[in-house]
Amino acid sequence: MEKEKDTFTYTYSAKQQEEIRNIRKKYLPREEDKMEQLRRLDRDTTRKGTVLSVLVGVIGCLLLGVGMCCTMVWMKFFIPGVVIGLIGIAAVAAAYPLYTRVTKKERERLAPQILKLTEELSEVK
């Protein structure tokens, strides 16, 4: 007569379960809690100023390069090259003040929302 074996086998893999959770998280609708919203608003205060100042700085560098090229390579464009180079220098010099001005205005615009969120998060604790 044969012996029947009633056995239960269970395999658990923490690594596999973590991978399953991560994949599942990708497909669930994302809910933004108050702390994530506060971080996003804080990032948004500097993003616009950063993009504008980098754009103006890069354009200024390119203008400066074109001006230098005009003065050193094509001697008949010496005076226009100097003018273009000075415009490029002015654009590079204006990049940081542009950043501070835009960032200040964005902070003023978003300050009520950020302060409201910080008060709500501080009261909870």
Disulfide bonds with the S-S distance in Angstrom:
none
